[in-house]
Amino acid sequence: MSDIINKIIYQLTYHAEEPLIFSTSLFLFLFLGFTFVNFLLERKLTARLVFVILFSYFFYYKSSGFYFFLLAVVTLSDYYIAGAIYRHLQQHPEQKTVRKWLLILSLFIDLGLLAYFKYTNFFGKMIADCIGSNFQPWDIFLPVGISFFTFQSLSYTIDIYRGQLKPVDSLLSYAFYVSFFPQLVAGPIVRARDFLPQINRVPEITKEMMGQGVFFIAIGLVKKCIISDYISLNYVDRIFDNPAIYSGIENLIGAYGYTLQIYCDFSGYSDMAIGIALLLGFHFPKNFNSPFISSSVSEFWHRWHISFSTWIRDYIYISMGGNRKGKIRTYVNLIVTMLIGGLWHGASLNFVAWGGLHGVALACHKFFRTNILHHDKHYESHGVKRFFAGVLTFHFVCFCFIFFRNVSFEKSIIMIQQIATNLHPELLGGIFSGYQYVMLIMLVGFISHFTPAAWKERSVNLLTRGGIVLQCLLLVTVIYMVIQIKSSTIQPFIYFQF
């Protein structure tokens, strides 16, 4: 009996090497219990909010330990600061100074936490290098998902400051919004204006929502556990760990593989988050929309990590003046916004390079589209032109992901040099025979990405009409496939580190 109790205590305790993620059996077990209690509290608003908040904090504890108190700090500070901003706006609409200082206080708290945990060692080393000092990195643990919930909470405060949103009536509702576990640690970044109206109503789960939810969860599991984890462990990680010992063609396939891996990993998480939210009666915005069919970098950022790209557009690019300050300033704003976006992903020269390359590409595309081709922003190429533009865009994205994935700038340069000067395409046959299952899964992954959206809609409709029996059959089949393929160790989602 004591062994059983010890095992239960172990499962409910935080362990850094075993985070609680959607693709684990522990989460499935806990989610079933959570759903049952949540259903019993369906019409008891306050009790349901408290229960979901407590479960969400436990979910975060299982991901980051006792750093869940940071979530509480951000929640409390922004709730009360935003309320003060709104009250001052109502009482003294002509006086902006007080509201600006309140907004600065919110930015200082949220971005200050983010800066300390994410950038202290990065900027400390930069300063040490400038003054010729020896810098010893501090032992700072990066809490999972801190970038996501700080950005989400900040959008609430900024929208109220801009007069675009009224504050929520209760702290419980706001805590629910910030901590809601499906999107807590890796997005999508949900806007308050979209999510807050859903909180205080009785959740209504339609047959269509059930069908969509199960479809998204199943697809997310396939993307994460069958495609992303498999090609990562069996090929991609080996290449990026030591690119110098592999030929250029192996490095090139590694770059293709990582591009597919990070897409399946991150969009898989988003799919599961959206699906779980649907099963609980909530709607999240789409976060990915077949990004590799894009014919330009601008289109890519309309399809990739949509909640993040629209966030930096609305709160960074537009705040710097957007396209309202002239052409040169527009290009500068694009580049600076993407540099900040790169730094948001991590304190590394690699992420700066990744963001800078995308920023320069966005500026160049905007210049070429408006000044050379004289196309408006709604123009879309077709036929052969779109095909070649898509191939070029895809390879640019793969090139940039080399910097995103590598742990050092030097390794990125080595990898690019290997591809450029040591290609050896004659090794292709041996690679395909030696890694036949990896290549097959990569092929299936890319083909499925390019399937028409109408096919996916038909699948959702079929699943909806099939009812609970077909939905359970699909989930059981997917889970069985995952069990057969998955590794013995837990593979955290890539975006947990951001």
Salt bridges, closest charged atoms under 4 A:
ASP129 OD2 - LYS125 NZ 3.06
ASP159 OD2 - ARG193 NH2 3.04
ASP229 OD1 - LYS224 NZ 2.99
ASP237 OD1 - ARG405 NH2 3.20
ASP265 OD2 - LYS224 NZ 2.82
ASP271 OD2 - LYS223 NZ 2.78
GLU299 OE2 - ARG303 NE 2.95
GLU299 OE2 - ARG386 NH2 2.92
ASP314 OD2 - ARG191 NH2 2.94
ASP314 OD1 - ARG313 NE 2.81
GLU426 OE2 - HIS424 ND1 2.82
